[in-house]
Amino acid sequence: MKSGILPLLRNITQFVIARSARKVQRRWRAKQGLNLVVRMKQLQRELEQHEQEATRQGVEKHRQVEESIQKAMKHIKSTVRKLQENPAKWDRIQEAAAFETGTGFNKEIEQACLEIPVQEQDIKSMEALVVSAGKTVHVIGQRRQAAEKRVSELLVEKKCEAQELAARLDDLKLEYFSDDGSDLQRKLRATCESHQARLATIREEELPALMKKFLQSFDLSVDSAEIVLPSEVVQLMQEGSRLVAQVEQAGEKIIEQRKQFEFQAMRAN
């Protein structure tokens, strides 16, 4: 073999290897750039799912939920704006991202992916914000569910108490009413019917409305194990007790009047 052939072959081999290595390296870098865009799109979809879950659980207006979702959304929009600064390159990146495998590359798409103005750290920060938003939605949603359950239990309890007060009025009617047609009897009957209507309004309308309002204003920012009834609910139940007490007092007057009448009748005999 002539002198110089071996060095030439070695040089050719090294050139081919170096060229292939640069080509692989270039494609790898382009694929890594594309992966960042694909991951960003995935995070964007995840954040949308968190928003939908917050709406489903009724916590989308909660301050912590709004702040966490808006913070992540702001980061995503800022990154997208960077990518959209060059519309032509962005279109090529979008075209490549549709494959999500790195196949279908041509030189223009590959070059666009190499020049993506997004760093891995940007995506990591975005990912942390999206994960944080998801956790916030989950925690606040769990607290709301727990609060709803407890408030519902309290509502049932208070409605039962109101029903018991109404039943007590029924018992008082049986105990005190007679057909003597006296003014006290007529007044007591009217008072009793009026109070029963009031208790029905408290039980079916005012209590549910107050408990709903209470739930909406409940502080979900902290994990509170104890739920204290609002003063308005306590006042309503106290009002119901006063209504029954008024009928009891009026009934006692009727009993006293009846006893006096019976005593006078005995003396007359």
C-alpha positions as CSV (number, residue, x, y, z in Angstrom):
1,M,0.0,0.0,0.0
2,K,1.3,3.4,-1.0
3,S,2.7,5.7,1.7
4,G,0.1,8.1,3.1
5,I,-2.9,5.9,2.4
6,L,-3.4,4.8,6.0
7,P,-3.2,8.4,7.4
8,L,-5.7,9.5,4.8
9,L,-8.1,6.6,5.7
10,R,-7.7,7.5,9.4
11,N,-8.5,11.2,8.6
12,I,-11.5,10.2,6.6
13,T,-12.7,7.9,9.3
14,Q,-12.2,10.6,12.0
15,F,-14.0,13.1,9.8
16,V,-17.0,10.8,9.2
17,I,-17.2,10.0,13.0
18,A,-16.9,13.7,13.9
19,R,-19.5,14.6,11.4
20,S,-21.9,11.9,12.5
21,A,-21.3,12.9,16.1
22,R,-22.1,16.5,15.4
23,K,-25.2,15.5,13.5
24,V,-26.4,13.3,16.4
25,Q,-25.5,16.0,18.9
26,R,-27.4,18.6,16.9
27,R,-30.5,16.3,16.6
28,W,-30.3,15.5,20.4
29,R,-30.1,19.3,21.2
30,A,-33.1,19.9,18.9
31,K,-35.0,17.1,20.5
32,Q,-34.3,18.4,24.0
33,G,-35.5,21.8,22.9
34,L,-38.7,20.3,21.5
35,N,-39.1,18.3,24.7
36,L,-39.2,21.6,26.7
37,V,-42.1,22.8,24.5
38,V,-43.9,19.5,24.7
39,R,-43.6,19.5,28.5
40,M,-44.8,23.1,28.6
41,K,-47.9,22.2,26.7
42,Q,-48.5,19.3,29.1
43,L,-48.2,21.6,32.1
44,Q,-50.6,24.0,30.4
45,R,-53.2,21.2,30.1
46,E,-52.6,20.1,33.7
47,L,-53.2,23.6,34.9
48,E,-56.5,23.8,32.9
49,Q,-57.5,20.5,34.7
50,H,-56.7,22.1,38.0
51,E,-58.9,25.0,37.1
52,Q,-61.8,22.7,36.1
53,E,-61.4,20.7,39.4
54,A,-61.4,24.0,41.4
55,T,-64.7,24.9,39.7
56,R,-66.2,21.5,40.2
57,Q,-65.4,21.7,44.0
58,G,-66.7,25.3,44.2
59,V,-63.3,26.8,45.3
60,E,-62.4,28.7,42.2
61,K,-63.0,32.0,43.9
62,H,-60.9,31.2,47.0
63,R,-58.0,33.6,47.3
64,Q,-55.3,31.0,47.7
65,V,-56.6,28.9,44.7
66,E,-56.9,32.0,42.5
67,E,-53.4,33.2,43.4
68,S,-51.7,29.8,42.8
69,I,-53.5,29.3,39.4
70,Q,-52.9,32.8,38.3
71,K,-49.2,32.6,39.2
72,A,-48.7,29.5,37.2
73,M,-50.7,30.8,34.3
74,K,-48.7,34.0,34.3
75,H,-45.4,32.0,34.0
76,I,-46.8,29.9,31.2
77,K,-48.0,32.9,29.2
78,S,-44.7,34.7,29.7
79,T,-42.9,31.7,28.3
80,V,-45.3,31.4,25.4
81,R,-44.8,35.1,24.5
82,K,-41.0,34.4,24.3
83,L,-41.7,31.6,21.9
84,Q,-44.1,33.7,19.8
85,E,-41.6,36.6,19.3
86,N,-40.6,34.9,16.0
87,P,-43.9,33.7,14.5
88,A,-42.2,31.7,11.7
89,K,-40.0,29.7,14.1
90,W,-43.0,29.3,16.5
91,D,-45.0,27.7,13.6
92,R,-42.2,25.3,12.9
93,I,-41.9,24.4,16.6
94,Q,-45.7,23.9,16.8
95,E,-45.4,21.6,13.7
96,A,-42.7,19.5,15.4
97,A,-44.5,19.5,18.7
98,A,-47.5,17.9,17.0
99,F,-45.3,14.7,16.6
100,E,-44.0,14.8,20.2
101,T,-41.4,12.2,19.1
102,G,-38.8,14.2,17.2
103,T,-39.8,12.5,13.9
104,G,-40.8,14.6,11.0
105,F,-37.9,16.9,11.5
106,N,-36.5,18.9,8.6
107,K,-33.7,21.4,8.7
108,E,-35.9,24.4,9.3
109,I,-37.8,22.7,12.1
110,E,-34.5,21.4,13.6
111,Q,-33.0,24.9,13.5
112,A,-36.1,26.4,15.1
113,C,-35.9,23.8,17.9
114,L,-32.2,24.5,18.5
115,E,-33.0,28.2,18.9
116,I,-35.9,27.8,21.4
117,P,-35.5,30.7,23.9
118,V,-36.6,28.5,26.8
119,Q,-34.3,26.9,29.4
120,E,-34.9,23.8,31.3
121,Q,-34.9,25.9,34.5
122,D,-37.9,27.8,33.1
123,I,-39.8,24.5,32.7
124,K,-38.8,23.3,36.2
125,S,-40.1,26.6,37.7
126,M,-43.3,26.2,35.7
127,E,-43.7,22.6,36.8
128,A,-43.3,23.6,40.5
129,L,-46.0,26.3,40.1
130,V,-48.4,23.9,38.4
131,V,-47.9,21.2,41.0
132,S,-48.3,23.8,43.8
133,A,-51.6,25.0,42.2
134,G,-52.8,21.4,42.1
135,K,-52.0,20.8,45.7
136,T,-53.7,24.1,46.7
137,V,-56.9,23.1,44.8
138,H,-56.8,19.7,46.5
139,V,-56.3,21.0,50.0
140,I,-58.8,23.8,49.8
141,G,-61.3,21.4,48.1
142,Q,-60.9,18.9,50.9
143,R,-61.5,21.5,53.5
144,R,-64.6,22.7,51.8
145,Q,-66.0,19.2,51.6
146,A,-65.3,18.7,55.3
147,A,-66.9,22.1,56.1
148,E,-69.9,21.3,53.8
149,K,-70.4,18.0,55.6
150,R,-70.2,19.6,59.1
151,V,-72.5,22.5,58.1
152,S,-75.0,20.0,56.6
153,E,-75.0,18.1,59.9
154,L,-75.5,21.2,61.9
155,L,-78.4,22.3,59.6
156,V,-80.1,19.0,60.1
157,E,-79.6,19.2,63.8
158,K,-81.1,22.7,64.0
159,K,-84.0,21.9,61.7
160,C,-84.8,19.0,64.0
161,E,-84.7,21.3,67.0
162,A,-87.1,23.7,65.2
163,Q,-89.3,20.7,64.4
164,E,-89.3,19.7,68.1
165,L,-90.4,23.2,69.0
166,A,-93.2,23.0,66.5
167,A,-94.3,19.7,67.9
168,R,-94.2,21.2,71.4
169,L,-96.7,23.8,70.1
170,D,-99.0,21.0,68.9
171,D,-98.8,19.4,72.4
172,L,-99.7,22.8,74.0
173,K,-102.7,23.1,71.8
174,L,-104.0,19.7,73.0
175,E,-103.2,20.6,76.6
176,Y,-104.7,24.1,76.8
177,F,-107.4,24.4,74.1
178,S,-111.0,23.9,74.8
179,D,-114.2,25.0,73.0
180,D,-115.4,27.5,75.6
181,G,-115.0,30.3,73.1
182,S,-113.2,32.7,75.5
183,D,-111.1,35.6,74.3
184,L,-108.0,33.9,75.9
185,Q,-108.7,30.7,73.9
186,R,-109.1,32.6,70.6
187,K,-106.0,34.6,71.3
188,L,-104.0,31.5,72.2
189,R,-105.2,29.7,69.1
190,A,-104.2,32.6,66.9
191,T,-100.8,33.0,68.6
192,C,-100.1,29.3,68.3
193,E,-100.9,29.2,64.6
194,S,-98.8,32.3,64.0
195,H,-95.8,30.9,65.9
196,Q,-96.1,27.6,64.1
197,A,-95.9,29.4,60.8
198,R,-92.9,31.4,62.0
199,L,-91.1,28.2,63.1
200,A,-91.8,26.7,59.7
201,T,-90.2,29.7,58.0
202,I,-87.2,29.4,60.3
203,R,-86.8,25.7,59.6
204,E,-87.4,25.7,55.8
205,E,-86.1,29.1,54.7
206,E,-84.0,31.1,57.1
207,L,-81.9,28.3,58.6
208,P,-80.8,26.9,55.2
209,A,-80.1,30.5,53.9
210,L,-78.0,31.4,56.9
211,M,-76.0,28.1,56.8
212,K,-75.4,28.6,53.1
213,K,-74.1,32.1,53.7
214,F,-72.0,30.8,56.6
215,L,-70.4,28.2,54.4
216,Q,-69.6,30.7,51.7
217,S,-67.8,32.9,54.3
218,F,-66.1,30.1,56.0
219,D,-62.3,30.5,56.2
220,L,-60.8,27.6,54.2
221,S,-57.3,29.0,54.5
222,V,-56.7,27.2,57.8
223,D,-57.5,23.6,58.7
224,S,-60.1,24.2,61.4
225,A,-61.4,21.2,63.2
226,E,-64.1,23.1,65.1
227,I,-67.0,25.0,63.4
228,V,-68.7,27.5,65.6
229,L,-72.3,28.4,64.7
230,P,-72.8,32.0,63.6
231,S,-74.7,34.2,66.0
232,E,-77.6,34.6,63.6
233,V,-78.4,30.9,63.8
234,V,-78.2,30.9,67.6
235,Q,-80.5,33.9,67.7
236,L,-83.0,32.2,65.4
237,M,-83.1,29.1,67.7
238,Q,-83.5,31.4,70.7
239,E,-86.4,33.1,69.0
240,G,-88.1,29.7,68.4
241,S,-87.7,28.9,72.1
242,R,-89.3,32.3,73.1
243,L,-92.2,31.6,70.8
244,V,-92.9,28.3,72.6
245,A,-92.4,30.0,76.0
246,Q,-95.0,32.6,75.1
247,V,-97.6,30.0,74.3
248,E,-96.8,28.1,77.5
249,Q,-97.3,31.3,79.5
250,A,-100.6,32.0,77.8
251,G,-101.7,28.4,78.4
252,E,-100.8,28.8,82.1
253,K,-103.1,31.8,82.2
254,I,-105.9,29.7,80.7
255,I,-105.4,27.0,83.2
256,E,-105.4,29.5,86.0
257,Q,-108.6,31.1,84.6
258,R,-110.2,27.6,84.3
259,K,-109.3,26.7,87.9
260,Q,-110.8,30.0,89.1
261,F,-114.0,29.3,87.1
262,E,-114.2,25.8,88.6
263,F,-113.7,27.1,92.1
264,Q,-116.4,29.7,91.7
265,A,-118.7,27.1,90.4
266,M,-118.1,24.9,93.4
267,R,-118.7,27.7,95.7
268,A,-122.0,28.5,94.0
269,N,-123.1,25.0,94.5
